[in-house]
Amino acid sequence: MRVTLIGGMDRLEPHYQKTARKGGVDLRIFTRAETGFDKKIGQCQAVVLFTGKVSHQARNIVVTTAWNRAIPV
């Protein structure tokens, strides 16, 4: 299963990856807003969004894209 994590903390990225590997999850992490979010999350089965750690604009892009592609958030 491929999951995309949006937000979070840079220093915790190795912990996120380690935990995901234990569960058999292929995890892609974006801790900052990047151009092309809509294209980058298109290949995943689920999105984890840390709303307190990401801008409103990035949140809106991610939620809209996930909604349009029937990806659970």
C-alpha positions, -999 to +999 in steps of 0.1 A: +000+000+000+013+035-009+005+063+015+014+100+012+021+120+044+017+158+041+030+179+070+048+166+100+083+175+111+115+171+092+133+157+122+107+129+126+109+118+090+131+087+098+106+077+125+077+080+101+096+058+075+106+032+101+070+029+114+056+027+079+081-001+069+070-021+099+034-020+087+044-028+051+035+006+038+053+025+011+054+061+025+060+093+006+066+123+028+062+160+020+069+181+051+066+214+032+044+228+005+058+218-029+047+226-064+027+199-081+011+184-049-018+173-071+004+153-094+026+138-066-003+124-045-021+109-075-004+075-072-013+067-036-041+048-019-044+071+012-033+105+024-023+114+060-025+152+065-011+169+096-032+200+095-013+219+122+019+215+103+009+226+068-004+258+052-041+264+045-033+266+008-015+232+008-043+217+028-069+228+003-049+215-027-044+181-010-080+177+002-094+188-032-071+165-052-078+135-029-116+142-030-115+143-069-096+110-070-115+092-043-084+089-021-092+087+016-077+115+038 
